[in-house]
Amino acid sequence: MATHRGYRYVVRNRLPPDSRPQEEHIQAGAGRVHRPREDRDSVRGQHLIAQCFIYGNSLKATLVGVVVPDELAVKAKYGSNTSLEVMCQNADFYAVIMEELKRIGSPMLKGFEQVKKVHLYHELFSVENDMATPTFKKKRMCIAERFKVELAALYEGLD
């Protein structure tokens, strides 16, 4: 076993498991380094959005979506006696959610990639309501079918 730049390696350029770097990172072009774990930890628990479904119609120029607010974050910010179903009907809360979507998306998304309007929904996408798989992936077709009327209304408001 030899050493090079602080790492031990065996003859076939494989690092033993105990000498691999502990930090997870991705080297992007031009020498930029992205650390996904650091990004995940920095945003966890700070957003009012728990789940989001973005929908784009090929005949329309904008995106709309369905947003499920994070119940714990809403209760922490607006009081523990606040119902999520009632907050989803509140126009001021809708403005707060839209502002948060813009704040999150602005640094990395172009204008046409950002969501213009959303429908707020009070129940998480789950296996029980047939909007998620057992591995918690969103069933896009089922969600689009469930919110077909709401998504059409969002697009009508944009025209």
C-alpha distance (Angstrom), angle and dihedral (degrees) to the residues before:
residue distance angle dihedral
M1 . . .
A2 3.79 . .
T3 3.79 132.8 .
H4 3.76 129.8 -127.6
R5 3.82 126.0 173.9
G6 3.77 91.3 -13.5
Y7 3.82 95.4 -52.2
R8 3.75 126.8 108.3
Y9 3.76 115.0 -136.5
V10 3.75 137.1 -179.9
V11 3.78 125.5 -132.9
R12 3.83 96.3 -85.2
N13 3.84 93.9 55.1
R14 3.78 93.1 -104.4
L15 3.75 118.3 137.4
P16 3.77 117.9 -137.5
P17 3.82 111.0 -116.0
D18 3.80 94.3 -109.3
S19 3.82 94.2 55.8
R20 3.82 99.4 49.9
P21 3.77 116.0 112.2
Q22 3.79 111.4 -90.8
E23 3.80 93.9 -146.7
E24 3.78 118.1 88.6
H25 3.80 112.0 -140.0
I26 3.78 142.2 150.7
Q27 3.79 121.2 -140.8
A28 3.80 109.3 -141.1
G29 3.78 128.9 -169.6
A30 3.82 120.5 -65.9
G31 3.79 91.2 28.2
R32 3.81 96.4 -69.0
V33 3.79 115.3 150.5
H34 3.81 122.4 -151.0
R35 3.80 120.7 -163.1
P36 3.84 108.8 -163.5
R37 3.79 95.4 -174.6
E38 3.80 91.0 54.8
D39 3.82 91.0 49.5
R40 3.80 92.6 48.4
D41 3.78 92.5 50.2
S42 3.79 93.7 47.1
V43 3.81 94.3 56.0
R44 3.80 99.9 35.8
G45 3.77 111.4 115.1
Q46 3.80 95.5 3.2
H47 3.79 100.7 91.0
L48 3.77 129.7 76.8
I49 3.81 90.4 -144.9
A50 3.80 118.3 91.7
Q51 3.83 100.4 170.9
C52 3.76 135.0 4.4
F53 3.80 134.8 -168.2
I54 3.81 115.5 -164.6
Y55 3.79 117.3 -159.6
G56 3.76 127.6 -167.6
N57 3.79 126.2 -174.1
S58 3.80 113.5 -152.4
L59 3.80 90.1 -138.9
K60 3.82 93.1 55.1
A61 3.79 129.4 68.7
T62 3.81 97.7 -142.0
L63 3.79 139.5 59.8
V64 3.78 126.9 -123.2
G65 3.77 130.1 -177.1
V66 3.76 153.3 178.8
V67 3.81 117.0 -110.1
V68 3.79 126.2 -164.9
P69 3.83 109.7 -159.7
D70 3.80 119.6 -137.2
E71 3.78 105.4 -103.9
L72 3.82 95.6 -153.4
A73 3.80 93.3 49.7
V74 3.81 91.7 47.1
K75 3.80 91.9 50.3
A76 3.81 91.1 47.0
K77 3.79 92.4 50.6
Y78 3.82 101.8 37.1
G79 3.81 103.5 26.7
S80 3.78 135.9 -80.9
N81 3.82 95.0 -96.2
T82 3.81 92.6 61.1
S83 3.79 116.6 112.6
L84 3.79 116.2 -139.8
E85 3.80 90.8 -142.3
V86 3.81 90.8 56.6
M87 3.81 92.5 45.3
C88 3.82 90.8 53.8
Q89 3.82 88.4 61.3
N90 3.83 93.4 49.7
A91 3.84 115.0 104.8
D92 3.82 93.1 -152.7
F93 3.80 91.3 52.9
Y94 3.82 89.2 49.2
A95 3.82 88.6 55.4
V96 3.82 90.4 50.6
I97 3.83 91.3 51.5
M98 3.81 92.0 48.1
E99 3.81 90.4 49.3
E100 3.80 90.2 50.8
L101 3.81 91.3 49.8
K102 3.81 89.5 52.3
R103 3.80 91.9 46.6
I104 3.81 92.6 50.3
G105 3.79 95.8 42.9
S106 3.81 102.4 38.0
P107 3.81 98.9 80.8
M108 3.80 95.1 50.7
L109 3.82 108.4 22.8
K110 3.77 130.9 69.9
G111 3.80 119.2 -129.6
F112 3.79 95.8 -97.8
E113 3.83 90.5 49.7
Q114 3.80 94.1 57.1
V115 3.79 123.5 94.5
K116 3.80 112.5 -106.9
K117 3.81 100.4 -169.5
V118 3.80 135.7 9.3
H119 3.77 140.0 -168.0
L120 3.81 113.9 -134.1
Y121 3.79 114.8 -136.7
H122 3.79 125.0 -172.5
E123 3.82 101.3 -150.6
L124 3.81 125.6 73.7
F125 3.80 119.1 -118.7
S126 3.79 102.4 -104.5
V127 3.79 143.8 155.6
E128 3.83 90.6 -102.2
N129 3.81 93.4 60.8
D130 3.84 91.6 39.9
M131 3.80 94.7 -117.2
A132 3.80 96.6 111.1
T133 3.78 137.7 42.1
P134 3.83 122.2 -120.7
T135 3.83 86.7 -95.9
F136 3.85 89.2 55.3
K137 3.78 96.6 -110.1
K138 3.79 113.5 145.0
K139 3.79 117.3 -105.7
R140 3.78 95.5 -135.6
M141 3.80 96.2 -171.7
C142 3.81 93.0 49.3
I143 3.80 92.0 47.9
A144 3.81 91.7 47.2
E145 3.81 90.4 49.7
R146 3.82 92.9 46.5
F147 3.84 92.7 50.5
K148 3.82 97.3 35.0
V149 3.82 93.5 120.8
E150 3.81 94.3 45.1
L151 3.83 93.1 47.7
A152 3.81 91.2 49.1
A153 3.81 89.7 50.7
L154 3.81 90.5 50.8
Y155 3.81 90.7 53.0
E156 3.82 91.5 47.1
G157 3.79 89.3 55.3
L158 3.82 90.6 53.8
D159 3.81 96.8 51.9
